[in-house]
């Protein structure tokens, strides 16, 4: 009987502990985004070769046009 009483008390305490919710943090200031710096670096790393290709595109087109005019 002593073991059953202990089990019942333990279950009751666990139930009360689970019912308690932690206090939410104050919402005066929104949290600052933490992933912004990493996202910017990743975006810049991906965008760099695209920008380089766009910068060279005009020169490549001019060379192709000159080659086409030079051919009989």
HELIX and SHEET records of a PDB file:
HELIX    1   1 UNK A    2  UNK A   19  1                                  18    
HELIX    2   2 UNK A   36  UNK A   70  1                                  35    
END                                                                             
